[in-house]
Amino acid sequence: MQIKDQVVVITGASTGIGRQTALSLSKKGAKVVVGARREAKLQSLVAEIKTNGGEAIYAVTDVTNFTQVQNLIDLDVSTYGRVDVLFNNAGVMPVGKLNDLSVAQLEQLVDVNVKGVLYGTKAALPVMHQQGSGHIITMGSNASHVVVPEFAMYASTKFAVRAIMDGVRQEEIGQNIRVTLIAPGTVNTNLYESIGDPVKQQQSKEFVAVHGMQPEIIANAVVYALEQPENIGVNEILIRDVEQAD
Ligand SMILES: NC(=O)c1ccc[n+]([C@@H]2O[C@H](COP(=O)([O-])OP(=O)(O)OC[C@H]3O[C@@H](n4cnc5c(N)ncnc54)[C@H](OP(=O)(O)O)[C@@H]3O)[C@@H](O)[C@H]2O)c1
């Protein structure tokens, strides 16, 4: 399908993969509706898209709050009349042994990485049913498939969204709704700022500097999933630097 004129909602679009995907899709003619918590970053993203001749709007959106997620979808529908694509991208990655992570960090992982995906999907599906089509893309990870020490909790959230998306895919058969999980290995973004422990953060940043994929690679995967014929669901794209083992 052509990306031109599709209306795409992206959560966690203030930085990293979400931001890059908004830029890449708008260059192909999509209208993008971006959400995240940091308003100044959303404003500069929208300004950049408009300067490049694209169309974009934003709403400050904390994905842990269903009302704010619903408002993002409502803003989209009142402006553009439809939601062709929802990209549930927002995520955080505090890292550490379960025993060492705080209760607040555990809750944040579930609230952003899992509930945020549930809320986005729940808000978008009724609109997609009404319009008779739609595409839900969710950000998984290589950690949707593998778990290593200190990533038990992060991986559990990414396993969960893989299960949720495959369930939604099957539940929505007959509704003309496509479902895709994008599952990258290490990507060179600010995600590693959310690790928490300064020593682990430094170690991870060193690995990222050498083996982190650029966000454009992940945005290209989103483009691939969107550009397939309407009857083709690209259900998952698992993508790693060739030197990344797990
Ligand atoms: N980088 C990697 O190696 C990698 C690998 C696999 C998967 N991923 C996944 O890719 C996604 C994007 O991460 P990234 O790598 O692009 O990192 P990033 O640059 O840190 O982006 C994370 C985004 O999530 C948003 N976010 C965090 N908490 C939020 C909340 N409560 N409500 C709304 N937005 C929130 C942030 O915006 P605000 O702070 O402005 O709200 C930011 O825009 C995440 O789901 C991550 O798990 C990343």
The ligand as a Tripos MOL2 file, in Angstrom:
@<TRIPOS>MOLECULE
LIG
   48    52     1     0     0
SMALL
NO_CHARGES

@<TRIPOS>ATOM
      1 N1         17.1800    1.4480   21.4170 N.am      1 LIG1
      2 C1         17.1570    0.1280   21.3790 C.2       1 LIG1
      3 O1         18.2020   -0.5480   21.4550 O.2       1 LIG1
      4 C2         15.8520   -0.5890   21.2610 C.ar      1 LIG1
      5 C3         15.8550   -1.9410   20.9020 C.ar      1 LIG1
      6 C4         14.6580   -2.6330   20.8150 C.ar      1 LIG1
      7 C5         13.4730   -1.9810   21.0780 C.ar      1 LIG1
      8 N2         13.4980   -0.6660   21.4300 N.ar      1 LIG1
      9 C6         12.2120   -0.0240   21.7370 C.3       1 LIG1
     10 O2         12.0490    1.0870   20.8830 O.3       1 LIG1
     11 C7         11.1040    1.9870   21.4820 C.3       1 LIG1
     12 C8         11.6200    3.4000   21.3180 C.3       1 LIG1
     13 O3         12.8090    3.5540   22.0490 O.3       1 LIG1
     14 P1         14.0910    4.3290   21.4950 P.3       1 LIG1
     15 O4         15.1790    3.3360   21.3800 O.co2     1 LIG1
     16 O5         13.7300    5.1560   20.3430 O.co2     1 LIG1
     17 O6         14.4660    5.2230   22.7830 O.3       1 LIG1
     18 P2         14.1900    6.7230   23.1690 P.3       1 LIG1
     19 O7         14.8740    7.6330   22.2240 O.co2     1 LIG1
     20 O8         14.4850    6.8270   24.6200 O.co2     1 LIG1
     21 O9         12.6280    6.8860   22.9330 O.3       1 LIG1
     22 C9         11.6720    6.4710   23.8650 C.3       1 LIG1
     23 C10        10.4100    7.2740   23.6120 C.3       1 LIG1
     24 O10         9.4020    6.7940   24.5130 O.3       1 LIG1
     25 C11         8.7780    7.9290   25.0780 C.3       1 LIG1
     26 N3          8.2030    7.6100   26.3740 N.ar      1 LIG1
     27 C12         8.7870    7.1080   27.4880 C.ar      1 LIG1
     28 N4          7.8980    7.0200   28.4890 N.ar      1 LIG1
     29 C13         6.7170    7.4810   27.9860 C.ar      1 LIG1
     30 C14         5.4220    7.6660   28.5100 C.ar      1 LIG1
     31 N5          5.1240    7.3750   29.7850 N.pl3     1 LIG1
     32 N6          4.4540    8.1590   27.7020 N.ar      1 LIG1
     33 C15         4.7350    8.4880   26.4190 C.ar      1 LIG1
     34 N7          5.9400    8.3450   25.8590 N.ar      1 LIG1
     35 C16         6.9110    7.8580   26.6390 C.ar      1 LIG1
     36 C17         9.8530    9.0050   25.1550 C.3       1 LIG1
     37 O11         9.2660   10.2910   25.1160 O.3       1 LIG1
     38 P3          9.0270   11.2610   26.3770 P.3       1 LIG1
     39 O12        10.1260   10.9990   27.3510 O.co2     1 LIG1
     40 O13         9.0680   12.6210   25.7580 O.co2     1 LIG1
     41 O14         7.6790   10.9110   26.8930 O.co2     1 LIG1
     42 C18        10.6020    8.7590   23.8650 C.3       1 LIG1
     43 O15        10.0090    9.4740   22.8190 O.3       1 LIG1
     44 C19        10.9210    1.4940   22.9200 C.3       1 LIG1
     45 O16         9.6930    0.7920   23.0250 O.3       1 LIG1
     46 C20        12.0840    0.5480   23.1260 C.3       1 LIG1
     47 O17        11.8100   -0.4400   24.0930 O.3       1 LIG1
     48 C21        14.6470    0.0540   21.4940 C.ar      1 LIG1
@<TRIPOS>BOND
     1     1     2 1
     2     2     3 2
     3     2     4 1
     4     4     5 ar
     5     4    48 ar
     6     5     6 ar
     7     6     7 ar
     8     7     8 ar
     9     8     9 1
    10     8    48 ar
    11     9    10 1
    12     9    46 1
    13    10    11 1
    14    11    12 1
    15    11    44 1
    16    12    13 1
    17    13    14 1
    18    14    15 2
    19    14    16 1
    20    14    17 1
    21    17    18 1
    22    18    19 2
    23    18    20 1
    24    18    21 1
    25    21    22 1
    26    22    23 1
    27    23    24 1
    28    23    42 1
    29    24    25 1
    30    25    26 1
    31    25    36 1
    32    26    27 ar
    33    26    35 ar
    34    27    28 ar
    35    28    29 ar
    36    29    30 ar
    37    29    35 ar
    38    30    31 1
    39    30    32 ar
    40    32    33 ar
    41    33    34 ar
    42    34    35 ar
    43    36    37 1
    44    36    42 1
    45    37    38 1
    46    38    39 2
    47    38    40 1
    48    38    41 1
    49    42    43 1
    50    44    45 1
    51    44    46 1
    52    46    47 1
@<TRIPOS>SUBSTRUCTURE
     1 LIG1         1 GROUP 0 **** ****
